[in-house]
């Protein structure tokens, strides 16, 4: 892994643009991710979340703009970027024929690390997979596979981890298991950029949240800062705070529709 001491953010994005044919997916994206933080990139399908991650992971070239990851430019220092990061896509990249431990040992050997068995055992313990370590991954639940996938991404101690919709398709219990794994990563000082469609996921995990809509970042802040976008809380019997879902719908211009639906659904009450 490339080590570099940087004073600035772990990820810096300025004016990022990308188009496919005549379709503009990114229209000038700007954001920073502080080192050791969990940053959630929140948006609907087609908002440009995966495209942004692919550019930052050097898998795709931007049409315009700049991006630095761990102090390295993604366009001119792509090899250094790749040595500093790990990417977990929307589907668990694990070998079902091998056991969980064998998957971890294989990746450690591919990275030419010393004592891959000890590395595997440590990660199995950290992600509560020790008892299942000798079982074939084909027998794992969805949450276990995802946890193993994240564990594999930590081999070599990358400075930055990209998690592209890590809980897509998982049941609620499995999602909580993955959330715990993400919190472990952040707790050890790893920078995590997380893309998600699940509002609760961003609310649970992120130090900072950016909402990507129609190729642009339209809101970027902490959960507390996003809540301040709403009018002061109204007090009836208890103080009502806006949920992240209400904030998301409001900033992308769908708040009025939601309010109308809510009014209609309560219109018959007396």
N, C-alpha and C positions, 0 to 999 in steps of 0.2 A: 504494500500500500504506500502511496506517495504521501509524505507528511509535509505539511506546510503550516507555518504560523501565520494566521491572518487576523487582523484586527477588526475587519468589517464583517458583514453578514456572511453566513454560510452559503447562501444563494442570493444572487442579485440579478434581477431581470429588468430590462429597459427596452420599451418599444418593440416588443416581440410581435412579428407578423408572420402569418402563414396562410397560403391559399392553395386550394386544389382546383386547378382549372379556373373557373370564374367564381368559385365559392370561397369566400374569405372566412377562414376558421378562427384565426387570431387577428385582431385589429389594433395592435398596439398595447400589449400587456406589460404592466409594470408591477413588481412587488419585490420585497426583501424577506428573507427568512433568517432569523437570528440563530446563532449557533446553539445547539442543544435544545432547540424548541421543536414542538410539533406544530406544523403549519397545515391547515386544512384548506384545500382548494375545492370549493363547493359549487356545484352547478348541475343543470339538467343534462340529459343525453344530448350530445352534439354541441355542448357549450365550448369545447376545446380543451378540456382537462387532460385527456390522454395525449393529445397533440403537444401540449405544453411539456408534459413529462418526457415524452419521446425526444423532444428537442434538448431538454436539460440533460438527458441520459446519452446524448450524442447519437441517437438512433435515427434522427431526422434533422435536416438542416432548415433553419429559419430563412424566410425570404428577406427579412429586415429585422433590425434590432440587435441587442447584445444580451448575453447571459454568462454569468460566472458561477461556477460551483466549486466550493472549497478553494477559492482564489484562482481558479483556472478558467480560461475562456473556452466555452464549449465548441467554438468554431475553430480556433487555432491551436488549442491544447487538449484535443479530444482524448488522447491516450492517457494524459494525467487525470482528466476528469473520470475516465472509466476506472482507473485504479483507486479512486477516492470514494466511489459510490457503490451502491447495490440497488438493484431494481427488482421489485416483485410485482408482476402483472396481475391481471384480473383473474387468472386461473393458476392454481397451485402447480408449480413446475417441479414435481417430485416424481421419482421412479417408483411405480407401484409394485414392481417385482422385487425390489430391494426392501430391506427393513428400514426403519427410521434411522437407526444408527449407521447403517451402511450408506444411506444417502448423505449423511453428514460427513462421514469419513471420506467418501468419494470427492466431495467438493473441497475438503481440506487438502486432499492429495493433489487435486487439480491446481490448487493455489500454491502448491509446493511448501506447505507449512509443516513445521516439526510436530511430531506426536499427534497425528490426526485423531487417534483413538481417544486421547485425553480431551481434545477439543470437542469431539462428538459427545462424550459423556457429560461434559460441563454444560453444553447446550441442552441436552436432554433433561438435565436436572433443572436448569433455569426455566424451561418451558413446560415443566411437569409432564414429561414424556418418558421418563426413565422406565416405568413399568411396561410401556409399549415399545421400547426401543428395539427389541429383537423381533417384533412382529412385522410382517410385510405391510407396507403402506396401503395396499389394497384393502386391508381390514380396518383402516382408520376412518373415523367420522370426518365430516367436512371441516369442523373446527380443528381437529387434530392435524389434518393435512395442512391447513393454513398456518397453524402454529409452527409446524415443521418447516414449511416454506420460508417463514420469517426467520426462523432459527438458521436455516441455510444461508439466508442473505446476510447474516451477521458474521459469518466466517471470514476472518481476515480483518475484523474490526473496521469496517468502512466508516468514514466520517459522516456520510450523508446516505440516507435510505429513502428511496422513492417507493411508496405503496400505492398502487393504482387500483382503487376500489377493492381493498383487501377482503371485505366481507360480502361482496356481491353474491347473492344466491344462498347465503348461509342462514340457518334458523337462528332465532334470538339467543339461544344458549351458546351456540358456536360463535356468534358475533361477540358476546361478552368475553369468551375465551381469547379471541383475537385482540380485543381492546386491551385486555390485561397484558398480552404480549407486546403491544405497541407501547404501553406505559412503561414496561420493563426497558425497552430500547431507549426511550427518552430519559428514563431514570439514570441510565449509565452515560448520559451526555451525548448520545447520538442525535444528530439532526434528522427529523422525519418530515418529509413532505407527503401528505396524504391527500389523495383525491377521493371524493365520495359523493353520492347522491343522498345519503342518509343524514338528515339534519341532526338527529340525536347523536350520531357518531361524531360529527364535528363538535357538537356541544360537549360531549364527554371527554374528548381527547385533546382538542387543539388549544394551544396557547394563543394562537392568532388564526383568524378565519378570513378568507377572501372569497367573495362570490363572483364567479365568472359567468357572464351572461352575454350571449351573442358576440363572443370573441373579445370582450373587454372585462376588466376588473371594475365592477361598479361599486363595491364596498370592500374595505380592508381594515380590520381592526380586531381588538379583543372582543369576547362575548359581551363584556360590560359596555364597551364602546358602541357595539351594534345595538344594544338595548336602548341606548340613549337616543337613537334615531327615531324611536317611538315617542309620542306625547307622554307627559307624566302619567304614572299609573293611576287609574281610578280606584277609589276606595269604596267598596260596598260593605261587605262583611269582612273580606280579606283583601289585601293588596294584590292586584293582578299585574304580574310582570309579563311582557311579551315573550313568547317562545321563539326559538330560532326559526321555526317554520313560518311564523307570522312575519318575522323580519325578512326572511328570504322572499316570500311572496310579495311583500310590500316593495322591496327594492327592485324587483324585476317587473313591477307594474301590474301585479295580479291581486293586490290587496283589496281593491274595491270589489272585485268579483267575489272574493272570499267573504267580505263583510256582508255583501248582499245575500249570499247563501246562508250565512249565519242568522241574519235577520229573518229571512223567510222561515227558517227551521224553528224559530222561537215565536213566530207571529201568533200562533194559536194559544199561547199560554196566557192566563189571566190571573 
